[in-house]
Amino acid sequence: MSTELDRGAFGLWPSEQVLWHGHAVQGVPLDRRLRIAAFAFVLLGVIAALFAGLLHVAELPGTRDLVSLGALLLAMAVASILLPHWLSDGLEYVVTDRRVFTRRGRHMRQMERAAITFGRLRWSAAMPHVGDLELVIAVPFGPLSRKQKLVLRAVRDPESVFAIIRGRTPRPGADDRELPLVERLDPGEQVVWGGRPVGRAIGWRELATAAIGVLASVLAFAYAHAVFLVLADLERVGLPVRSWTWVLFFLPVTLSFLSILGVGAWLIWWGLFRARILAGETDYVLTDRRLLIRRGPVEFSVERRRIVDAALTPAGDGRHNVFLMLDAPRGRALAIGAALSRVAPPRDDVAPVLYDVGDAEGLVRLMFAEEARATPE
């Protein structure tokens, strides 16, 4: 905790007590999704540049447009690498007895601690004891709903910071992400129930994703077949195989084929295998105070007093997905309206949903058993 705090910069009230003050950790490596996005932009930029070279050698119009497109894609790749670091540089955080603040320069956001419905923590894959802490206020679902959230990026010891925000005493060693959830509970917190998803862990969303991947793979091979016929025709009319025109045509279409095939294979893996991997990395823990969900590097935490109801949707073979209805400032809220559809929301975001629960009705009864709830402090 830093002691250098300009209370006036945050507009703190004279009676407001500062509980924690910190800054974003510098030099946190990029998230894997951003690295993939940067690679995709670079690959598309290279393909555009090669096609521009082909048009230039063949003395065809459109070279300038493709060069501009390639430069734009490469600029987007650079931006996807530099922008996250730029956004986290200079971030300052304050937790008081009433509010949570984030500030960068003259831009500041705040959230009332009493209004926070749940928190989500995403651990950094490269730096231990560092993660992004997302605080969410649930809002009633519908066409006019919007997510209200405050993100503390690259926070050191985020589990301890979240305990302070929840009004609890941080547990020593709780910021070791390798420890099981039951070993990182608040002092005095007791486990009531624990479990994991059961069954295949593959629903309509996963099957649809895999089907799109199969379609993309088929299109990739159809594209390769068509290009092969074009190359064969060019050779028959006398285009030398080792000429710049042939090379500048062969390279970009090959990269395009590999890109489409890679996307298709990735979608198939994501639909058929990723869901099972996520299910194996998922833990559900119900305590006398909270409901916790851990899925890979992401953890979800909501106080039981915030849970007012649950909606069950069938997941096959007697299993159910349990959607939590949460207490919102001006009404009840489902954080995800997809409980009203047959397609469950994605698992990666770790929403307030328990997937593939065997005895879902028993869990709901236990969740709302008053004798199992701790009295709020």
C-alpha positions in Angstrom: 0.0 0.0 0.0 1.3 3.4 -1.0 1.2 6.3 1.4 1.5 9.0 -1.3 -2.1 9.9 -2.0 -3.5 13.2 -3.3 -7.0 13.1 -1.7 -8.0 16.2 -3.7 -7.3 14.4 -7.0 -9.8 11.7 -6.1 -12.3 14.1 -4.6 -12.4 12.2 -1.3 -14.8 13.4 1.4 -13.2 14.7 4.6 -14.7 11.9 6.6 -13.8 9.2 4.0 -11.2 6.7 5.3 -8.6 5.3 2.8 -8.3 1.5 3.2 -6.0 0.7 0.3 -4.0 2.7 -2.3 -2.0 1.2 -5.1 -0.9 1.4 -8.7 -1.0 -0.9 -11.8 2.0 -3.2 -12.1 4.1 -2.2 -15.1 5.5 -4.7 -17.6 2.7 -7.3 -17.4 2.9 -9.5 -20.5 0.1 -9.3 -23.1 -2.9 -11.5 -22.7 -2.9 -14.5 -25.0 -6.0 -13.2 -26.9 -4.2 -10.0 -27.7 -1.1 -11.9 -28.9 -3.3 -13.9 -31.2 -5.0 -10.8 -32.5 -1.7 -9.1 -33.2 -0.4 -12.2 -35.1 -3.7 -12.3 -37.1 -3.3 -8.6 -38.1 0.4 -9.2 -39.1 -0.6 -12.2 -41.2 -3.4 -10.4 -43.0 -1.1 -7.4 -43.5 1.6 -9.6 -45.1 -1.1 -11.2 -47.4 -2.3 -7.8 -48.5 1.3 -6.7 -49.2 2.0 -9.8 -51.3 -1.1 -9.2 -53.3 -0.1 -5.6 -53.8 3.3 -6.8 -55.1 1.5 -9.2 -57.5 -0.6 -6.3 -58.9 2.4 -4.1 -59.3 4.4 -6.8 -61.1 1.4 -7.6 -63.3 0.9 -3.9 -63.9 -2.7 -4.1 -62.7 -4.6 -1.3 -60.8 -5.3 -1.5 -57.1 -1.7 -1.6 -55.8 -2.1 1.5 -53.7 -5.3 0.4 -52.1 -3.7 -2.9 -51.0 -0.6 -1.2 -49.7 -2.8 1.1 -47.6 -4.8 -1.9 -46.3 -1.6 -3.7 -45.4 -0.2 -0.7 -43.6 -3.5 -0.3 -41.7 -3.4 -4.0 -40.6 0.2 -3.7 -39.4 -0.7 -0.5 -37.5 -3.6 -2.4 -35.8 -1.1 -5.2 -34.9 1.2 -2.6 -33.3 -1.8 -0.9 -31.5 -3.0 -4.3 -30.1 0.4 -4.7 -28.6 1.1 -1.2 -27.3 -2.5 0.0 -26.4 -3.0 -2.3 -23.4 0.3 -1.1 -21.9 -0.6 2.5 -22.6 -4.0 2.1 -20.9 -2.5 0.6 -17.8 0.4 3.0 -17.5 -0.2 5.5 -14.7 -3.3 3.8 -13.4 -3.9 4.5 -9.7 -6.4 2.8 -7.4 -8.0 3.8 -4.1 -10.4 1.8 -1.9 -12.1 3.8 0.9 -14.7 2.8 3.4 -17.4 3.8 0.9 -16.1 3.8 -2.7 -13.6 2.2 -5.1 -11.7 4.6 -7.5 -9.6 4.1 -10.6 -7.7 7.1 -12.0 -5.4 7.8 -14.9 -4.4 11.4 -15.4 -7.5 13.5 -15.3 -9.9 10.6 -16.1 -11.4 9.0 -13.0 -14.1 6.4 -12.3 -15.7 5.3 -9.1 -18.1 2.8 -7.7 -20.0 2.5 -4.5 -18.8 -0.5 -2.5 -22.3 -1.2 -1.2 -23.6 -1.5 -4.8 -21.1 -4.1 -6.0 -22.9 -7.3 -6.8 -20.0 -9.6 -7.6 -16.3 -9.6 -8.5 -14.3 -11.5 -11.2 -10.5 -12.0 -11.0 -8.3 -12.9 -13.9 -4.8 -14.0 -12.9 -1.8 -13.0 -15.0 -0.3 -16.1 -16.7 3.2 -14.7 -16.6 3.4 -12.8 -13.3 2.4 -14.4 -10.0 0.4 -12.4 -7.5 -0.8 -10.1 -10.3 -4.2 -10.0 -11.9 -7.1 -7.9 -13.2 -10.0 -7.4 -10.7 -13.4 -6.7 -12.3 -16.2 -5.3 -10.0 -19.7 -5.6 -11.5 -23.0 -4.1 -10.6 -25.8 -6.4 -11.9 -28.6 -4.7 -13.9 -32.0 -6.1 -14.9 -31.7 -7.8 -18.2 -33.6 -6.6 -21.3 -33.1 -4.3 -24.3 -32.1 -1.3 -22.1 -29.7 -3.1 -19.8 -26.0 -2.3 -19.7 -23.2 -3.7 -17.7 -21.8 -1.5 -15.0 -18.3 -2.5 -14.1 -15.0 -1.1 -12.8 -11.8 -2.9 -13.7 -8.6 -2.6 -11.7 -6.0 -3.8 -14.2 -2.6 -5.4 -13.3 -3.2 -5.3 -9.5 -0.7 -6.8 -7.2 -2.2 -9.2 -4.7 -5.7 -8.8 -6.2 -7.3 -11.4 -3.9 -6.3 -9.3 -0.8 -7.6 -6.1 -2.5 -10.9 -7.8 -3.2 -11.2 -8.9 0.4 -10.7 -5.3 1.5 -13.4 -4.2 -0.9 -15.8 -6.9 0.5 -15.1 -5.7 4.0 -13.1 -8.7 5.0 -9.6 -9.3 6.5 -7.2 -10.5 3.8 -6.0 -14.1 4.5 -2.2 -14.5 4.5 -1.1 -16.4 1.4 -4.5 -15.9 -0.4 -2.8 -14.4 -3.4 -1.1 -17.6 -4.4 -3.1 -18.6 -7.4 -1.9 -22.2 -7.3 -3.7 -22.9 -4.1 -7.2 -24.5 -4.2 -10.1 -22.2 -3.5 -10.8 -23.9 -0.2 -7.4 -22.9 1.1 -7.9 -19.2 0.1 -11.2 -18.5 1.9 -11.7 -15.7 4.3 -10.7 -16.4 8.0 -13.6 -18.2 9.6 -15.4 -19.0 6.2 -16.7 -22.5 6.1 -17.4 -24.7 3.0 -21.0 -25.9 2.7 -20.8 -27.7 -0.7 -18.2 -28.2 -3.5 -18.4 -29.8 -6.9 -17.4 -29.8 -10.6 -19.3 -30.0 -13.9 -20.4 -33.5 -14.8 -21.1 -35.1 -18.2 -19.9 -34.2 -21.7 -19.6 -30.5 -21.1 -20.6 -29.9 -24.7 -23.8 -28.1 -25.5 -25.5 -26.4 -28.5 -23.0 -23.5 -28.5 -20.0 -25.9 -28.6 -21.5 -28.0 -31.4 -22.4 -24.9 -33.5 -18.8 -23.6 -33.0 -17.4 -26.9 -34.2 -19.8 -27.0 -37.2 -18.7 -23.6 -38.3 -15.1 -24.8 -38.0 -15.9 -27.8 -40.2 -17.5 -25.4 -42.8 -14.4 -23.1 -42.7 -12.1 -26.1 -43.2 -14.2 -27.3 -46.2 -14.1 -23.8 -47.7 -10.3 -23.7 -47.2 -9.8 -26.9 -49.2 -12.3 -25.7 -51.9 -10.3 -22.5 -52.1 -7.0 -24.4 -52.4 -8.5 -26.6 -55.2 -9.7 -23.6 -57.2 -6.3 -21.8 -56.8 -4.4 -25.0 -57.9 -6.5 -25.1 -61.1 -5.7 -21.4 -61.7 -1.9 -22.0 -61.2 -2.1 -25.0 -63.6 -3.8 -22.9 -66.2 -1.1 -20.2 -65.8 1.7 -22.7 -66.3 0.0 -24.1 -69.5 -0.2 -20.6 -71.0 3.6 -20.2 -70.4 4.0 -18.4 -67.0 7.4 -19.5 -65.6 7.1 -21.3 -62.3 10.1 -19.3 -60.9 9.0 -15.9 -62.1 8.1 -13.2 -59.6 4.5 -13.2 -60.9 4.1 -16.9 -60.1 5.8 -16.5 -56.7 3.8 -13.4 -55.7 0.6 -15.3 -56.6 1.5 -18.6 -54.9 2.7 -17.1 -51.5 -0.4 -15.0 -50.6 -2.9 -17.7 -51.7 -1.0 -20.3 -49.7 -1.0 -18.1 -46.7 -4.7 -17.4 -47.2 -5.4 -21.1 -47.4 -3.4 -21.8 -44.2 -5.2 -19.0 -42.5 -8.7 -20.2 -43.3 -7.7 -23.8 -42.4 -6.2 -22.6 -39.2 -9.3 -20.7 -38.2 -11.4 -23.8 -39.0 -9.2 -26.1 -37.0 -9.2 -23.7 -34.1 -13.0 -23.5 -34.1 -13.3 -27.3 -34.1 -10.8 -27.5 -31.2 -12.6 -24.7 -29.4 -16.0 -26.4 -29.8 -15.2 -30.0 -29.1 -12.1 -30.0 -26.9 -11.9 -26.5 -25.2 -15.2 -27.0 -23.4 -14.0 -30.2 -21.9 -10.7 -28.7 -20.9 -12.6 -25.8 -19.2 -14.8 -28.2 -17.4 -11.8 -30.0 -16.1 -10.4 -26.7 -14.8 -13.7 -25.7 -13.1 -14.4 -25.8 -9.4 -17.6 -24.8 -7.6 -17.5 -23.9 -3.9 -20.4 -22.8 -1.8 -19.5 -21.4 1.6 -21.6 -19.9 4.4 -20.8 -16.5 2.9 -20.2 -16.8 -0.8 -20.5 -18.8 -4.0 -17.2 -19.2 -5.8 -16.4 -20.4 -9.3 -12.9 -21.0 -10.5 -12.3 -21.8 -14.2 -8.6 -21.8 -15.2 -7.1 -18.4 -14.5 -10.5 -16.7 -13.8 -12.3 -16.7 -10.5 -15.9 -15.5 -9.8 -17.1 -14.5 -6.3 -20.6 -13.4 -5.2 -21.9 -13.0 -1.7 -24.8 -15.4 -0.9 -27.0 -12.6 0.4 -26.8 -11.1 -3.2 -28.4 -14.3 -4.7 -32.1 -14.0 -4.6 -33.2 -16.8 -7.0 -31.9 -19.3 -9.5 -33.1 -20.4 -13.0 -32.5 -24.0 -14.1 -32.1 -24.9 -17.8 -31.7 -28.6 -18.9 -28.2 -29.6 -20.1 -29.0 -33.2 -20.9 -28.8 -36.5 -19.1 -30.4 -35.1 -16.0 -27.9 -32.2 -15.7 -28.9 -28.6 -15.4 -27.2 -25.2 -15.9 -27.9 -23.0 -12.9 -28.3 -19.3 -13.7 -28.1 -17.0 -10.6 -30.5 -14.2 -10.2 -28.7 -11.4 -8.3 -29.7 -8.5 -6.2 -29.4 -5.3 -8.1 -29.7 -1.7 -6.8 -33.1 -1.1 -8.4 -34.4 -4.6 -9.0 -33.4 -8.2 -9.5 -31.0 -9.1 -12.3 -29.7 -11.9 -14.4 -26.2 -10.9 -15.4 -26.8 -12.8 -18.7 -30.1 -13.0 -20.4 -29.2 -16.1 -22.3 -30.9 -18.2 -19.5 -34.0 -17.6 -21.7 -32.5 -19.4 -24.7 -31.4 -23.0 -25.4 -27.8 -21.9 -26.1 -25.9 -21.3 -22.9 -23.4 -18.3 -22.7 -19.7 -18.9 -23.2 -17.9 -20.5 -20.3 -14.7 -18.5 -20.7 -16.1 -15.3 -19.2 -17.1 -17.1 -15.9 -20.5 -15.6 -15.6 -22.8 -16.3 -12.6 -23.7 -19.6 -14.1 -23.0 -23.1 -12.8 -22.8 -25.5 -15.8 -23.6 -29.2 -15.9 -24.7 -29.6 -12.3 -25.9 -33.1 -11.4 -28.2 -32.4 -8.4 -29.1 -28.8 -9.3 -32.3 -28.7 -7.3 -30.5 -29.9 -4.2 -27.8 -27.3 -4.7 -30.4 -24.6 -5.0 -32.2 -25.8 -1.8 -28.8 -25.7 0.0 -28.0 -22.3 -1.5 -31.1 -20.8 0.0 -31.0 -22.6 3.3 -31.0 -19.8 5.9 -29.3 -21.9 8.5 -26.3 -22.3 6.2 -25.8 -18.6 5.6 -23.5 -16.5 7.6 -24.9 -13.4 9.1 -23.6 -10.4 7.1 -21.2 -8.3 9.1 
